[in-house]
Structure formats: C-alpha cells, structure tokens
Amino acid sequence: MTIKFIGMKDFRKNMAKYSRKKKTNNISYIVLRKNIPIMEVTPISDEDLAYMGLKEQIDEAERQVKNGEFYTADEVRESLGLK
C-alpha cells in the first residue's frame, strides 16, 4: 500500500477524486492541517465490506436467539411442506 500526504484544503476540494484513486490504486492518505497529521484515509476492500455486513447480520441473529425469536428445524420443515 502506498501512503501519500495531502493538505486538508486539497482533500476537501478533491475528495471524490481521492476516494476513487485510493480504491483503484490501493493508496492510503494522511491528511494534514498546518503540516500536522489529523486523519488517515484508507481503502476498504470488498472482503472487509462484506464482513462488516455479515457481522451485523450475525449480531442480529444472536440477539434473536437470546430473545427466543427463532424456529426449530421441525417448524421450518413443516412450513415448507416437507413433513
């Protein structure tokens, strides 16, 4: 991964351009204000993005199981007409 330093004013003006570049070229940016680093902008891979969505679904499923909001295997078979 390549790291580049950019000023805050430039980043604000060209945010769309930098976001496209960071994803396609795997570039990470350190944004500076008065030559002091204030944030890092890094690309999120498709794999990371998929994991974040999956994590939310798993957390919701665990919450439902805790609250007793689930179907047994027999209930699923019956609803699908497999019994």
Secondary structure as GFF3:
##gff-version 3
##sequence-region A 1 83
A	DSSP	beta_strand	2	7	.	.	.	ID=ss1
A	DSSP	alpha_helix	8	13	.	.	.	ID=ss2
A	DSSP	alpha_helix	15	25	.	.	.	ID=ss3
A	DSSP	beta_strand	27	33	.	.	.	ID=ss4
A	DSSP	beta_strand	36	41	.	.	.	ID=ss5
A	DSSP	alpha_helix	46	66	.	.	.	ID=ss6
A	DSSP	alpha_helix	73	79	.	.	.	ID=ss7
###
